[in-house]
C-alpha cells in the first residue's frame, strides 16, 4: 500500500511552493513540502482509513490544475 506520494513541479522549487500554497489555501486538501538535496518536494498522504479512490482522483485533479496555474 502506498501511503505517501512525493512529487515536484517540473519548473522547479518556486513552482512547487506555489502549488503547495494554492492547495493549502483552498482548504480542500492539505499538502506538505520538504527539501531533498536542494529540491522542493510536495508530499500528499493518501493512506487514511477513510480515503477512497474518488478522493485520490480528486486530489490528483486539483494538483494537476494547481501545477498548470503555477506556470502561468
C-alpha positions, 0 to 999 in steps of 0.5 A: 500500500502506498501511503505517501506520494512525493512529487515536484513541479517540473519548473522547479522549487518556486513552482512547487511552493506555489502549488503547495500554497494554492492547495493549502489555501483552498482548504480542500486538501492539505499538502506538505513540502520538504527539501531533498538535496536542494529540491522542493518536494510536495508530499500528499498522504493518501493512506487514511482509513477513510480515503477512497479512490474518488478522493485520490482522483480528486486530489490528483485533479486539483494538483494537476490544475494547481501545477498548470496555474503555477506556470502561468 
